[in-house]
Amino acid sequence: MLVLGRCRRGFKGIVTLACLFLVFLPFALARDSDDEALRHFAAAQRAQNAGQLDEAASEYLKVVQLLPNAAEAYASLGLVYNAQGKYADSAQALAKAEKLKPGLPGVSLYLGIDDLRMHQPASAVLHLRAAIRSEPKNEQAHTWLSEALSDSGQHDAALAELQKASLLFPSDPALLLDLSRLCRRAADQKIDRIFMTAKGSPLQHQIYGDIYKDQHAWSNAKAHYYRALELDTQWHGAHFGLGEIALQNQELDLASHEYHLELQTNPRSGAAMARLAEIALLENKPGDALTQFESAIKAAPEEAAHAVGLPPDPVAGKSDELAKDAQSSLRSALSQLEAAPPAPARSLAIAVVDLRLGQTDASLAAWKQFQQSAPHSNPSTTYQRALIQFDQQNLNAADVSVRSWLSTHPVDLQAVYLSAKIDQALSFSALQKLLELAPDSYPAHQALGDIYEESQNDNKALSEYKLAESMAPNLPGIHFSIGNLFVKLHREDDALTELQTALGMDQDNPEANAEVGAIYLNRLDPAKAIPYLEHAVQQENDLWSAHQQLGKAYYTQKEYTRATAELLLAVQHDPDGAARYQLGLVYRALGKNKEAGEQFEISRKIKLENLSHAKTEMTTFQKQLQ
């Protein structure tokens, strides 16, 4: 299940709905003898307001015994059960309320939440759509529907629903965090799809190179770009990536060499021409820069502008600080550019120089002049239109265009990669809005925690998650995030505390159950591990690592038949051969030596293949150092 970042409407929202039912209930009562039911209803309200949920449930049960046709009483009982985590009981009570009085406020919403908590996303979608029809501006209905769609595998629809919600509620920090996370998840899934489909291809190495480049892991990025070129000497993008690395490290001659090589394989690369123009500016050669910018604009104006950071790209972030001599060259070039006759190349050059010197307002003014005077590309396909819109940072339009193209060209992996980059940019854009809107909110601290964790800065991530936890201790997912970090930091006792807290809030959380089980197994306590691991795979059957851990636990307990069943599932996703090896141990314990030998051999081949791949990468890396 995707755990989104919002502090969903919890106890406070439930109390609000229950108070509404209290207003409605007297109208449902027709006899003086119903006064007793009303007294129990009021008592239930008081208990509910005080957080005494067991007592509240008991009082509501008395009401429904006295008034078996009072929909409001069943609805209130269902809300209390929901707050207690008794989702099956809640769904039963709410379904009764819905049958007695269709359209009662909040009932469809919480029926959908119950279904989602019980891992029935398809049913949840139906209820949540009904909730939106009843209350089109109910933010919770939209966000829960997005999660239900995601959990049912309708990822595009989930993202569209959350984008719709963000337009309805643009100032909600939690919604922006949800949107950012869902966009990032969509990007990751598309990258994973490419890696599975095009393993060992130049595109895979191009993507790895781009990822490492963005992380400033220069050596790894270079190795992958060189590997892409070894596989295809005419591959577009690898030389450009190498040029970007050299430029960011202020190695201008090397950067220029790589950009020229890119132009040999792709003569209409507006990005390479624009970067050569920027190098000319850094070398105080404004005349050469204008010539390069003119060529770049003629070839691909939008691509050229995007390559030099215009309009500002939320994924690229801020440029590294320039050395003093580079700043001096840019200032000298700027005075000469300002004396040049008006032209799109002049406007773009001035916008770039001002941007690099931190003169934001001046850069924006020159950028507007460029937009007004520069020619526009005429795309011949929807894919080309998507590329142009992405370069313009018109992300929503680019998303629509690339989805349209992929609907008729689903195996175009370059288009899939573009779609992933658009999703990534949308994710960063939402984060940017969040940090501007509410920099000290719990969603902002969660977002910073996500960023730090992704960049492997686990201690900073932990600090941010802890801040979010202190501001919203009942926030779904926060205790799991903290517990997961403690696992990575080898602080198992702290991890268990946080993960058990997460399970206290949601006992069916598959990832938390899997983590707790793995900790106990690591402590050589398979008896404690097994119930958690069993629950994890029951809730989410594609947790392959949990299947492997459970198989290992069963093996340790000498439950070989059950171990075999779990490991046969785990070997379907076994990138390092560990599950195959474990399955071999099980077969050997069963006396099936032939089957054991087969599994050991498969495991050995996987490990050798991985080692061979690593050696190839190292050889490529060593070559590029020579």
N, C-alpha and C positions, 0 to 999 in steps of 0.2 A: 504494500500500500504506500502511495506517495503521501508523506506527512508534510503538509504545508505549514507555513509559518504563522498563520493568523491565530490570534487568541479568539477562538470561535465563541459564538454566543453560548455561554455556559450557564452557571447557576443564576446569575443576575437576569439573563434573558428568560430563563424558565420561570423565575418568580414573577417577572412582568406579565408573561402569558397567563400564569395561574391567577394573577390578580384580575386580569381581563375576564377570565372565566367566572370569577366571583361576582363580577358585575352582571354577567349574563345569567347566572344560575337562578337568581330569584324569579326571573321571568319564566323559568321552566317549572317552577313550583306552583301548584294550584290549590294545595290543601293545607289547612293548619297543621295537620299531622306531619307535614314535611319540614316543620321547624326544626325537628331533631336532626334531620339530614343537613340543614343549613348550619346548625351549630357545629356539627362534625366537620363540615366544609371549612368553616371559619377557624376551627382548631387546627385543621390540616394546614391552612394558610399560615397561621402563627408559627407552627413547627417548621414549616418550609422556610419562612423568613429567617428563622433562627438557625437554619442549617441542620435541623434534627430530621433527617430524611426518613429514617425508619419509622418515627412517630407519625410523620406526615403521610407516609404510605399507608400506615395502619388506619388513620382517620379517613383517608380517601376510600379505602376498602369498605369502611362502614357506610360511607355515603352511597357507594354503588350497590351495596346490599339493600339499603333502604329505597334507593331510586335506581333500579336497573336500567332505566331508559334515559338517564341523565348523561348526555354526551360530554358535557363539561367536566363531570367528575371523572369519567374514564380518561379524558384528555389530560387532566391534572395528574392523575395517577401515572399515566404513561410518561409524563415529563419527569416526575420524581424517579421512576425506575430508570429513565435515561440518565439522570444525574448520578444515580447509584451504579451505573455501568451494567444494569440488568437489561440488556438491549432486547432480548427475546420477549421478556415480560412487558417491556415498554411497547414493543411493536404490537403485541396482542391487545394491550389496552387502547392504544391509539387507533388500531384498526377498528375496534368496537366503536370508538368515538366517531370515526369517519363514517361508519355505516349508519349510526344513529342520526348524525347531523353532518352531511357532506359540506366541505368548505370551511369548517371551523378553523379559525386562525392558528397557524403554527403546527397543525396536525400533520399535514403532508410533509412539511419541512422535517419534523422530527421522525416521521416514518422513514424518510430518506436517510437521515443520519443513522437511525438504528440499523437499517439494511446495510449501510456502508460499514458500520462497525462490526456487523456480522459477516462481512466479506461477501455481500450479495449486491455488487455494484449495478448490475443490470436492472434489478428491481428498484434500487435507490434512484437511478436515473428517472424512472417513471414518476416516482413520488416527488422528486425535486422539480421536475418539469411542471408538475401540477402545482407545486408551491409557487413557482414563478408566475404561472398563469393567474393564480389567485392574488399574488403580491409582486407585481413586476419590478418594484424597486426595493425588494428585500435583498440586501447585499449577501446575507448568509446563504440564501437559497442559491444565488449565482455561484458563490465560491464552493459550496458543498457539491453543486452539480458538476463543477469543473473537476473536482476530485473524483467523483463517481465516474465521470466519463474517462478520466485517466486510468482509473483502476480497472475499467472494463475494456481497456485497450484502444479507446477512441481518443488518441493523443491530440490529433489535430482539432477535433471538436472541443476537447478540454481546454486547449489553449485559446481557441476562439471564444469560448464562454468566459474565460478569465479576462481576455482583452475587452470583451463587451462590458464586463463588470467594472473594469478600470476606467472606462469612459463614463459610466454612470456614477462612479465614486472616485474621482481623480485624486482626492486628498487623503485617502486612507493608506497609511504607511504599511499596515499588515497586508493589504491587498497588493501593493507594489512589490512586497517581498515575495508573496505567492507567485505573482506574475514572473518575477525575475527567476525564481527557482524552476518554475515549469518550463520557461523558455530555455533555461540552461539544460534541463533534463532532456528536452526535445533535441537540442544540439548534440548532446552526448550520445543519444540513441542513434542519431543519423551517422555520427562518426563511427560508432560501433558497427553499424550496418556496412559502411564502406570497408572497414577493416576485415570484416568477415567475408565480404564478397570479393575484395581485391587484395587479398593478402599477398605480400611480396611484390606488389606492383609499384611503379613510379608514383602513382597517386597516393598510395599509403605512405611512402617515404616523404612525399611533399607535405602531407598533412602533419606527420610527425615533426618534420622540420619546422613548419609554421608554429606548431604548439611549443616546441622547445625555444624557438626564436622569441615568442611572446613572453616566455618565462625567463629570458636572458640566459638560458642554458646553451651558450654559444657552441661549445664543442659538440654536444649532441645534435644540435640543429644542423651544423655543417656536415656531420657524418651522414645524416639522412638526405640532405640535399645532394651530396656527392653520390650517394647510393642511387638516388633517382636518376641522376645523369649517367651513371654506369649502365643502368637498365635501358635508358633511352637517351641518347646524346642530344636529341632534338626536343627534349621535354621542356614545355613552357612553365616557367615559374621558379625553377630551382636556381638558376643563375641570379634571378632577381632577388630571391631569398638570401643568397650569399652576399649579394651587394648590400642588402639591408643590414646584415650583420656587420659588414665592414664599415658602412656609413655610421651606424650607431656607435662603433668603436673609434670613429674619426680617422679611419684608414682610407683616405679619399682616393688614393691611386688604385688601391685594390677594389674599392667600391665601383669606381669608374670602369675598371676592367670587366667586372662581372656584369654591370649593366650593358656594356657593349656586347658581351657574349649573349646576353638575353636578347638583344636586338638582332643578333644573327639568327637565332632560332625563331624569333617572333618580331619581325620588322615593324609591326604596327603596335608595339607595346608603348602606349602612352605613358604608362607608369615608369618604365625605364628611362624614357626621354625626359620626363619631368624630374626624376632624381638626378640625371646628368645635369639638368639645368640648375638644380639646387647645389650640386657640387661646384658648378661654375660660380655661383653666388658666394659660396664659402671661400673660393679662391679669388674673390674680388674681380671676377670677369663678367660684369653685367651684360656686355654685348653678346658673349657666347650664351649666357643664360637665356636672353630673350630669343635667340635663334632656336635653342632647344625647346623652349616653351612654345614657340610658334609651331614647331613640328609636332610636339605632343598634342597641342590643341587641335591641330588639323587631323591627327590620327584618331584621338579618343579624348575629347575634352573632359568628360566626367571622370574617366579613369585617371587622367593626368592630375586633376585637382585632388582627387582622393588620395593619390600616392603621396602627395606632399602635405596631407593632413587637413584638407579643406573639402567640404565642411568638417568641423572637428568630429573625430570618430570616438564614440564612447569606449570602444574596445582598446584603441591604441593608447589612450591616456595621454599624459603630459610628456613632451619631449624631454630628453636628458639635457641638463644644463650645458651650454656651449662653452668651450674654452675662450679665454679673453681675446686671443688672436682671431678666432672665428667670429666673435661678436664685432670686432673691429672691422673685419672684412665686410660683414653684412651692412654695417653702418655706412661704410664707404660706398658700397654698391648701391645702397638705398638712395643716396644723394644723386647718383647718376641715373638711376631708374626714374626718379621723380622728374628729371629733365627730359626724359624720352617722350616722344609723341604718344598720345592716348592709343591704346590697343589692348585686346584681351590678354596678350602675353605680358604686357607691362603691368596690368592690374593684378594678374595672378602672381607675378614675381614680387610685387610690393606686398601683397597679402601674405606671401610666404615669409618674406624678410621680417615684417612686423610681427608675425606669429612667433617666429623663432626668437625675436628680441623681447617677447612678452608684452608687446604693445597691442593689446587685444582689440581696443576700439578702432585703432587705425587699420588693423588687419581686417576687421569686419567691414569697414567702409570700402576698402579696396576689393574685398571679396564680393560685395554687392555690385560694384562696378563691373567686375568680371562676369558675374551672373547675367547682368543686363546686356553685355556686349558680346559674349562668347557664343559661338555656334553650338547647336545641339545635335547630338547623334540621332540617326534615324534607324532604330532597330528593325531588323527584318523578321525576328522571331520573338516569342514571348520570353524565352530564356535570355536573349540579348537585352530585352527591356528590363528584366529583373537585374541583370548585371549593372546596367546604367542606374537604375533606381537605388541599388545598393551603394554604388559609388557616390550618389547624391545624398546618401543617408536618409532617403525616403523609405524607411524600413517597412512600414506597414504595406505600402504599395508594392515593394519588392517581394514581400512575403506572399502577397496575393498572386503576383506574376509567376514566381517560381513554383508555387503550388499548382497553378494552372498548367505550367509546362510539364511538371512531373505527373500530372494526371494522365497525360498522353505519352510521356516518355519516362516511365517509372524506373528504368534501368540506367538512366543517364547519371552516372556517379558524380560527374563534375557538377551537375545541377543539384544533386543531393548535398554535396559539399557546400555549394553556395547557400542552400537552404539552411544548413547548419551554421554557417557564418552569420546569416541574417538572424537566426534565433539567438546566437551568442550576443550579437549587437543589441537586440531587443532586451535581452537579459541585463546587459550593462546599462542600457538606457533607463530601465525601470529602477535599477539600483541607484543610479545617479539622481533620479527624481526623488527617491526615498531619502537619500542622505541630504539632499537640499531641503526637503519638506520637513523632516523630523529627525535631525541628526542625533538627538539623544533619546530616541524612542527605543522600546525593546525590539521592534523589527529592524531598526538601524544596527543595533548591536548584534542581532542575529546575522544580518547581512555581512557585517564586518567579520564575524566569526567564520562564516562560510568562505569569505575571500582568503582569510589567513589560513584556514584549514586546507584549502585547495593549493595554496602556495607552500604547503608543508611547514608553516610557522605555527606549530601546534600550541605553543605556550600562549602566544597572543590570541589565537582562536579561543583557547580555554578562558582567557580573561574576558573576552567579549561575550561568550556564551554565559559566563557567570553573571555578568552585568544584566543580560537579558533575563536570566533566571531570577535575579533579585527584584526586578521590576514586575515580572509576571511569573510567579512560581508555579502556576498551574498551566503554563503554556504547553500545548501539545508538541511533543518532539524535543523540547529543550533538554530534558533530563537524559534522553537517549543520546543527543549530540554530545553532551558533556561526558557521559559514560563511555561513549565510543572513543573520545579523545583520551580518556584515562587508560583505555585498553591499549591504544597506540603508544602511550607514554609508559606502559608497563606498571601502572598503578592499579593493580587488580582489586584491592580492597575498596578503593575509592570508586572504581568502575562498578563494582557490584552494588554499592550504595545507590548510585545514580540510576543504574539500570533497574534495580528493584523498585525505586521510586517511579520510574517510567512505567513499569508493569503494574504498579498500584493504580496508576491513572488509566492504563489501557492494558489489561492482562493478555489481550490477544496480539499485541505488537510483535510481529514475527521476527523483526531484526533484533529487538531487545531480548526476546527469548533465545534466539540463536547465540547472541553474545554471552548471555549468562551461562548457557550450556557449554559453550566453548571454554569459558573460564574454569568451570568445574572439571571439564575433561582435562584441561591443561594441568589442573591440580591433582590429577589421577583419582578423580572421584566420579566415575562414570554413572554410578547409581543416581547421584544428584543431577548429573548432566542430562540424562536421558529424557526426563519429563519435559524439560525446557526445549530440547531439540525436537522432540516429537511434536510439541505444540507449535513450534516455529514452522515445521514443514506442513503441518495440518492447515495452518493459516495461509501459507504462501508456498506452493509446491515447487516453485522454480528457484528456491534458495539452495543452489547447488552445493555451496560450501557447508550448509547445515546438513544436507543429506550425507555428505562425506564424513562430517563430524559424528553424526548419528551412527553411521555404519561402523566407524572406529570404536564408538562407545559400546555398541552391541558386540563387536568382536572382543573387546576387553572383557565383557561379561560372558563370553562364550555362547552368545545367542547368534550362531552363525547363519541360520536361515534368514533372520531379520536383517543381519548385517549385509548379506548378499543382496537382498531386495533394495536396500538404501544405496549401496555402492553401485549397483547397476544403473540407478538413476544418476548418481554423481558422475559416472564416467562419460555421460553425454556432454558434460562441460568440464573438461579436465586438462587445462592448458599446460600444467607442469607434470602430469603423469602420476600425481600423488594418489588419486583415487584408484587408478589402475593397480598401483603397487599394493594398496591396502586390500583391494579385492583379491589380489594374488595371495596375500597372507590368509585371507578367509578360506579360499579354495584349498590352500595347503593344509589348513587346520581340519578341513573336511575330508582330507585324504585325496582330493582331486588334483593330483600333481600335474597332469597334463594341462588342465585349465589354468592352474596356478602359473605354470611356466609361460603360457601364452600371455597372461596379463603382465607378468614381469617383463617379458620381451617388448610388449607394446609400451610399457612405462619407460623402458630403457631407450626405445627409439624416440619417444617424445622428448626425453631429456637430451639425447644426442642432437636431435633437430634443433632444440632451443640453444644448445651449446654452439652448434654450427652457425646458427643465425647470429649469435653474439660475436663469434669469431669473425664473421663476415663484416659485421658493423665495425669491429675494432680495426680490421685491415683497411677498410675504407677510411676510417678516421686517421690512421697512421699515414696513409697515402697523402691525405690532404694537408698533413703537417709537414711533409717533405718539400 
